[in-house]
Amino acid sequence: MKDISHFYFKGIEPKQQPLITVAISCYNMEKYIARCIDSVMAQTYTNLEILILDDGSRDRTGHICDYYTTQDSRIRVVHQSNQGPGNARNYLKDMAKGDYVAFLDGDDYVEKYAYEYMMSAILESGCRLAICHYFENGEDDPVKFHRLTENMRANPLRIVDKDELITACVEESEDLPAGSMVWNKLYHKSLLAGNDFPAVFFHEDKLFTLHVLNDAGEAVLIDTPLYHYIIDRKDGLKTQEGFFCIFSEWIPSLKSAKAYLNSIGREDLCYSQDYLMYKQLLDYYSEAKRDKTGDKDKYLPDIVSCIMDARDSFDKIYESRIADPKEKKRMQKFLEHRFIYDHFYI
């Protein structure tokens, strides 16, 4: 493994810059898309293809994107009918001309040195994948770019092997941001060949990311936050997700991920994933029970049925490394005395 403890980010001369495709997908983002594109146009890394896909927006998003093609010759815009994030990203990665590809959501934005820093880390480490930390911003937070300090330039890089990456992805580690999100990563195009996103509207990232992490073998981790992720957009897909996709997309995505983990010999992580799934299902159950004005209660029988399946592997699930003893007691109470559970937990 290459020693990168001496790394000091100095930037890359323009003539030495491989082409990066920044692939931006957007749907009804007229309030945010200009901020996103502006942050990419302002990058210190100049050898960029800025590829934007307007996924059937019904507001002014598409018009704003088209305007930017008159401002920067690196920008290419494609319009299509609304097909969801999975299809949009597949289209983007297949159209990308770059040697490297970065995915960017149209409501987020990046630090001005983001792609130069990530490419420097890749060239220094020899890895095909770079992963950075990120900021979590509120929808109404003012745009804030950070000056690149000497300490940030000298932040050590770390090469992480695929076992640790996949573990962090499944266990949703906060220390190692290798989660299912695709936007805090820079990919060599070889990692994208043959790895497609599921053609769904929600939970399209996890299986794709597991495949990529396994194929990459290792990645270089950048401790410096380079991406601004908007966490509370009121009209965002995450907000719209709702109960309806629990059984149509969320659980199927977890089953697909579980099958893949088994296929690569990571059965241990299947139980960690099950633990997180049942923890969330109990939360969904409580939310549906408390709902007095909506129609979430209609999902209760199916939620209960799914939770009861925990009995089949209860000991292994709650012996997993990330299992909280309090969650084990909560599940035991649900399985054994649901009336008492409802009294104390709802």
N, C-alpha and C positions, 0 to 999 in steps of 0.2 A: 504494500500500500504506500502511495506517495506521501512523503512528509510535507504538509502544508502549514505547519506551525509558524512559518516565517511570513505568511501571506500579509501583504500590505496593499490595499486597493489604490492603484495609481491611475486607473483608466486605461483605455485601449486606443491606440492611434487609429484614425479613420481607415487607413489602408489595410489594417489588420482586423477589421471588424467583419465577421461572418454575417450573412443576412439573417435577420430575425423577422419572422412574421408575427405581428401582434394581432391576434384574432379576437375581434370584439363582437359579441352577440348582444342584440338589444331588441326589446319589445316594449312599446309604450313607455319610453324613457325620455320624453321631451324635456323634462325638468333637469335631467342629469347628464345626458349624453355629451353635451358640449364640454362640460367639465372633464369628462373621461377622455375625449379626443384631444383636448388641449393638453392634458398631462402627458399624453403619448407624443404629441408633436414637439413638446418641450424637452424630450429626452436628450441627455448628453450623448447617448449612443445614437448615431445618426443613420446607420445602415439598416433601415427598417422598411418593411412592407406593412402598412396599416390596413388591414383587411376587415371591413365592417359588414356584418350581415344584419339587415333589418328584417326581423322575423314576423312580417305581416302587421306592423304597428298600425293602430287606428288613430293615433294622434300625429303630431308634427315630427316625430322622431326621424322618419325617412327623409323628409325635406331638409332637416338640419344636417343629417349625414351627407346628403347630396351637396349641400352648400360647402362642406369642408373639402370636397374634391376640387373645388376651385381655389382653395387656400394652400394645398400641399399636394404635390405630384406623387407622393408616396401612398396616398390614400386611394383605396379601391372599395366601392360600395356595391353590395348585391342585395336585391330585394326578393323576398319570397313570401308565399302565404304562410300563416302561422302554423308551425309544425313542432314547436317546443324546443327547449334547450338541447336535448339529446341530438335531434336531427340537425339543429343549427350548428352545433360544434362539429359534427361529422362533416358537414358541408365545408366548414371553415378549414378544417385540417386537411381535407382532400384538395382544396384550392390553394393552400399555402405554398408559396414559392421558396420560403426561407429554409436555411439549413437548420434553424431552430425555430420553435413555435412557443409563444406565450399566449394563454387564454386570458381575456379580460372581460369582466361583466360591465355592461354599459352604464350601470349606476355607481360603479366604483371608480377609483383613480389610483395612480401610482406616483411614487416619488420620482423626481426628475432624473435621478441617477440609477433607477431601479434596474434597467436592462443592461447597463454598462457594468454594474456591480455583479449581477448574476452571470453575465458572460465571462467576466474576469475570473470568477470563481470556477466556472466550468473549464476554462482554458488552463488555469493554474492546477486544478485537481485532476484533470483528465476524465472526469465523470461525464456522463451523457445527460444528467439530470441535476438541476439546482433547485433547492427549496429555501424560501425565505420566511422569516417571521412577518407579521402584519399588524397593522393598527385596526381596532374596531371603533368605528365612528357612528354617531347617530345621524339620522336623516337630516336633521336641521343644524348639525354642527358646522361651523364655518370651515371652509377649505383651509387646510394647514399643511404646508410643506416644511420639511425639516432640513436644516443646514447639515451638510455632511461634515462632521467633526473629525479631528485627528483620531480620537478614540474609536469612532465608528469605522474609519478607514483601516484601523489596525485590529478590528474584531477578528478573533481567530476563526478559521473555517474548520469544519469537522466533516470527515467522510463517514457516512453511516451505511452499514451493510443492509441488504434487503430484509433480513430477518427482523432487525430492529425497526426498519421502516414500516413493514407490514404490521408488526405488532402495534406500533404507534398509530397507524391508520385505523385499525380495528378498535383499539382501546381508547381512541379519541384523546390522545395525549396532548396536554397543553405545553409541555416542554419541547417536544419534537413535533412541529406542525406539519406532519406528513399525512394529514387527514384526507378525506375523500375529495375535498375541494381541489379544483384544478388551477385556480387563478394565482396561487402563490408559487408556481413552479415554472421553470424554463426547460423545455424538452428538446432533445435532439430529435430530428424528424424520423430517425430510425425507430424510435420508441412508439411512434404513432401508427406506423404501418401495421395493418392487421388488427389494431386495437380500436374498436368502435364503441361509441356511447350507445346505450340502449335508447331506442326511439320512444322516450317517454317525456312527460312534462316535469316530473318530480323524481328525485333520487336517481338521477342519471349518472352520477359521478363515481359511486363507490366501486363497482365492479371494474370499470375502466381503470381507476387508480390502482387497484390491487394488481391488475395485469401489468401496468406500467412499472410499478415498484418492483415486481418480481423480475420483469424483463431487464430492467436497468441494472440490477445486481447491487448497485450502490448509488448514493447521491451525495452531493456536497451541500451541507447545511450552512446557511448564512444567518447569523444571530441578529443582524440588523433588520428592523422592520422596513419593508420597501413597498408594501401594498396597503391601500386604505379600503377596508371592507365595511360597507354600510349595513348595519345589523338590524335596523328597525324600519325599513321602508314600508309605509302603510299599504302601498299598492303593489308590493313586490310579490313574486311567486311564493316565497316562503310564507308570507302572510296569508296568501290565498289557498295554501295547501289543504288545510282543513281535514276533516275526518274521512271524507269520501275516498281519499287515496290510500288510507291505511291498508286496505285489503287489495286494492287494484295495483298499487305501485310500491309502497313501502315494504310490506312483508315479502312480496315477490323479489324485490331487490336484495333483501337480506338472505333469502333462500339461495339466490344465485351466487351471492358472495360466499355463503357457507359451502356450497358445492365446490367452488373454486378453491377455498382454503383447504378443504379435504383433499382436493386433487394435487396440491403442492405440499402435502404433508404437514399442514398446520392445523390439525384437529383441535389442538389446545385452544386456539383462538376462536373456534366455533362456539365454545362455551362462554368465552368472554363476550362475544357478540350476542349470544342468547341472553346473557345477564343484562346487557344494556337494553335489549329489545323488551324483555319482560318488565324491566324498570319503567320503560316508557309506556308499555301497555297498561300498567297499573295507574300511571298518571292519566292516560286517556280514559280509563274506566272512571276515575274520580271526577274528571272533567265532565264526562257524559252524565254521571249521576247528579252533578250539581246544576246541570243546564236545565233551566225551567222555561226558557222562552224559545229556544231553538229546536232542532230536530236531532241533536246528538244522541238522544236516548235510543233512537232506532238502531244504533250501532252496538248497543250494549250486549245483546246475545252473542254476536260474533266476537266481540272483544273478550267476553267471559270464556267462550269456547277456546280462544287462542291462549288465554292465560292458563287455563286448566291443563294445557299440554305441558306446562312446566314440570308437572309431576313425573313425567317420563325420564327426565335427566336432572332431577332437582339437586342431588348431591354434587354432581359434576359442575353444574352451572354455578352453584353458590360456594364452590371451592375454587373457582377461578381466581386468578391473581388480583383482579380489580374489584371483586365482590365485596360489598359493604355488609357487615353482619346485621345492620339495621334493616337493610333491604331484604335480607334472608328472613328476618322475623316478620316483616311486612307481608312477604309472599306466603309464609307459613300461615299467617292469620287469615289471609284471603282464601287459601285452599281448604283450610280446616273449618273456619267459622266466618262465613262471609257476612252474616248479620252483625257480628261483633266488629268485623273489619269496617263495615259501613258506618258503624257508630263512632269508632275512634279515628278513622282516617279520612272520612268524607267531610 
